[in-house]
Amino acid sequence: MENSQAPVGRRTASTCGWRGVFLPQLNRQSLSVYGSEIAVEKECIRQLQSGVWVIHPFSPIRSYYIMCMVAITFLNLIGIPMEIAFLDGYSGVGWEGFNVFSDTLFLMDVALNFRMGIISEDSEVAILDIKKISVIYLKSWFIPDVIAAFPIGYILLIAELQSHSDTSTSGSKASRMVRILMFVRIISLVRLLRVSRLVRFFNEVEKVSNANLEYVQLFFRILSLFMMMFLLCHWNGCIQYFVPMLEEFPSDCWVRREKLMNATVGEKYSFGVFRALSHMIQISYGSTESPTNEVELWVVMTSMLSGALMYTVLVANAAAIITNVDQAAKAYKNKMNHLDDYMTFLKLPNDLRLRINKYYGARYGGRWFDEKNFLISVSSALREVLQSYSILFYTTSLYSLCL
C-alpha cells in the first residue's frame, strides 16, 4: 500500500535497480520541463523501452559526473601552464599520475558523449536516440574534444622514462631528448582547449540543477565569469615566465633583473602574475622598465589586449546580469512608479492611495507579467486552462485582502 502511494518517478527508479541512476530524477528542473510526476514517469518508461544504454540529461549520475568533470577540468587548466612554465620537467610522480588519469578521463568523456542524452532546443523532450546523438555530437564538439583529449600525459611519461633510462648516453643524444621533451610540453598546450569543455559543463550544470532556476543560473553565471577571469590572469602570469625560459633567460630579461633564477616556484609565479596584472590593468607596478626585445614587447602587448578584453567581458556580463535579473519585479516597480505619478497628478487622498497600493500588492504580488501576450501565444485549450487558474489565483489573493 505504501509503495503505491510513493511518487511514480521514484518508484520507477527504485524498481530498475542499478539502471535507475541513468533515468531522469524527480526534481524542480525535470518537473519544469515535463510538467508533472506522471510525465517524468512516462519519460522513464520511454527510456527503458528504447532498449539502449543512454544516460538521461536529468539522471543523478549525470549531475555527479558533470560536477566531477568541472573540478578536474579546472585543475587541468590551472596545472598545465604551471607545469610547462615553472616545473621544468620536475613535476613529480603525483602530477604525472594526475596527467595520465586526466587524459584517460577525457578520452572516456569523448566516448561517453555518444551515450549522453541531449536536451533539445525547445527543452520539451530529451534526445535519446543514439544515431541522433552521434550526428549532433560529430557536427558540433567532437573534433575540439578529441584534440583537447589527446593523451599528451602518456607521451610525456614514456619520453621521461626513456630519458631516465638513457642517462649514460652521449651528450648530443641527451640534449636531443631534452629538446624533444620541451617540444612535447609545448604541444601539450593543446590541452588548454578543455576550457571550452569547462564552459559547456557550466551550461549543463544550469540545465540539470535541482534548485531555484533563476538564482542558480545567476550564481553559475557569476561563478563562471570569475573563473574565466582567474584563468586569464593565471595563464598570463605563466606566459610572462615561460617566454624568457624558451629564450634561455637572456641577460636583459625581467627574470634576471628581478633575480629570480634560483627562486622558488611560488616566488616566480607570484612575480609573473603580478607583472601580468600590471599590464592587464595598465598600471606601472611590476613593470617599471620598457620591454627590452621584440618578444617581450609582444608579450606585454598581448597582456594589455587580454586585459582590455577582460574589462569588456566583465562590463558586458555585469550589464546583462543587472538587466535580466528578476524582470517581473522590475516591471512591477515601474508600473507602481507610474501609478504613484498618476495618483499625485490627481491629488488623491492618502487613504485612497493606501487602498490602491494594497490592491496592487495583493493582486500582483510584487511581480508584473504581460498576461495578454502570454495568452495570445498559446493554443485555445491552454488559454482556457490558464485563464481559469489566473481567475482562481487573483480571486484568492483579493479574498485574503478582505480578511
Secondary structure, 3 states (H helix, E strand, C coil): CHHHHCCHHHHHHHHCHHHHHHCCCCCHHHHHHHCCHHHHHHHHHHHHHHCCCCECCCCHHHHHHHHHHHHHHHHHHHHHHHHHHHHCCCCHHHHHHHHHHHHHHHHHHHHHHHHECEECCCCCCEECCHHHHHHHHHHCCHHHHHHHCCCHHHHHHHHHHHHHHCCCCCHHHHHHHHHHHHHHHHHHHHHHHHHHHHHHHHHHHHHHCCCCHHHHHHHHHHHHHHHHHHHHHHHHHHHHHHHHHHCCCCCCCHHHHCCCCCCCHHHHHHHHHHHHHHHHCCCCCCCCCCCCCHHHHHHHHHHHHHHHHHHHHHHHHHHHHHHHCCHHHHHHHHHHHHHHHHHHHHCCCHHHHHHHHHHHHHHHCCCCCCHHHHHHHCCHHHHHHHHHHHHHHHHHHHHHHHC
